Amino acid sequence: MTPEDALRALADGFDGEVIRPEDAGYESSRRVWNQLIDRKPAAIACCRTRNDAVTALTVARDTGLELAVRGGGHSFPGFSTTEGGLVLDLGPMKQIVVDVERRTANVGPGVRWGELTAATAQHGLAPVGGHVADVGVAGLTLGGGNGWFARVFGLACDNLVAADVLTASGKIVRASADENQDLYWGLRGGGGNLGIVLEFTLRLHPVDRLLGGMVLHRLEDAADVLRFLAEYGQSAPDEVNVAPAILAGPPAPFVPQELHGKPVLALAMCYVGPLADGERELAPVRGFGRPFADLVEPTTFEILQHIFDPQGRPTPYHMRSHLGGAITEELIATMIEHGGGLSSPDNGVLLLPMGGAVARVAADATAFRHRETSYCMEIGAAWSADDENPRRHIEWADRLWAETRSWAIGVEVNHLADEGSEGVRRAYGDNYQRLAQIKRTWDPDNLFRLNQNVPPASADDPGPQVA
């Protein structure tokens, strides 16, 4: 059967919808979050059931069509779509089942963090996700997943209890600490290399009201504030999360009009615990310097997770990132120099805290390697789709990325741009070889290659030696 015939036959018995280029919904369905990506798949298989996913995977495998797996569709390099291949779209699979007694949730691969947070909040529980509500649970969890709770509860992948995985062979298997342990190891940070997760079992945490919000400073005060934060962060308890960012001041009442659209320093923060303790622990950083706005208040995680929504809207986007150590004088100077020259009001540079619970997991306990880092730097360039010179925004991000490379220790795979094998090896470090061995077991033909790819190890590679 030719690929064309196979795609026509795919719709037979398919519970979801198979969308082809001639269909009315094709243009909207082929689009992904990063509007810089413009690819035209041969078909989009919108899966509603596990059988749908198995059928679509079988068509891709048997015809040789390139397979793109889409959960939330937020892949920065656009790996959730393909030119001329088949998109296996898991977006309709949005089931959420909360087990209050066990403090877990069984989550479908089409669920986004905001949806999961809203569902678990009804039970006084919270998942460990990212910073943006619209991002998919699947991609963030599989690549690591740094978020508001990283220092107190670990990464998203550290809270993966088990997963039901559709493998390259077309079989669905369970991966956990007790079943298929090698697959379970690789899923926690290995990205989409090993299979398609059709259900995540995620650990939940009791989280009541918390203290959170932003404190804003003028850029001229940023150096002093960042120096203070460098020292403050070394002794802050795990319950504290303070993320400094240089971004354009929004046209909001709490921002002086002369700073609208101009670079400012924002400290996004939260304290996970009793409000009185949070007031005490955040008081030094809230009170330092001359902030022109303090928006920190008692809130809920469900609300806090939407604080970065303006940065999460669909737009052309170019991401650069590092994982690095402590805040240094050189880093401060470079951030302020480039942050003061934002090429677009939608650009920004953030330092997302790590340490705490993240660092207490051994570097070889999961595929996510760089546990020793203090911060994840995100350099995001975004601009309007009708910008006549988009290259200048990409160059702004690339320059800042290059000039902070000496500070870096590695990178989280979720934040890689299209950097090829060098970037992937930089993400996994000395965990790379083991991940390649696991890849050979579960995906020997590299069917799942449209990702930050780790090719299968060769047959004569003995793999990592265990003492």
CORGISUL-V144294 format. One line per field, one symbol per residue. psi: psi as a letter, one per 30 degrees, with the letter a starting at -180 (. if undefined). A space follows every 50 residues. Layout:
psi=???
This chain:
psi=kleeeeeefefjgkfbkjklfflegeeeffklejffkiljlfljjjkfle eeeeeeeeeeeffgkkkkkkdfggkeggfglljgakkjjgefigkkjkje efhlkkklfgkleeeeeeefffgglkljbafkffkkeeeeeffdikaege fefaleffgjelkkkjlffglklkkaffkheeeeeffifgbgffajkfkk jkklkjjaklklakkkllffgeeeeeeeeeeeffgklffkjjjkkklkkl ilffkkeffkglklkkjkllkjakeeeeeeefeeeefkbikfkjgklkal eeeefgfgeefglklkkjklllkablkleeeeeeeeeeffhkfkffllkl jkkbabfeffkkfgflfjeiffleljkkjkklllfgkfifeeeeeeeeee eefgeffkebkkefgkaigaeeeeeeefbgfeeeeeeeeeefifgheifi aikjlkllfgjflkkk.
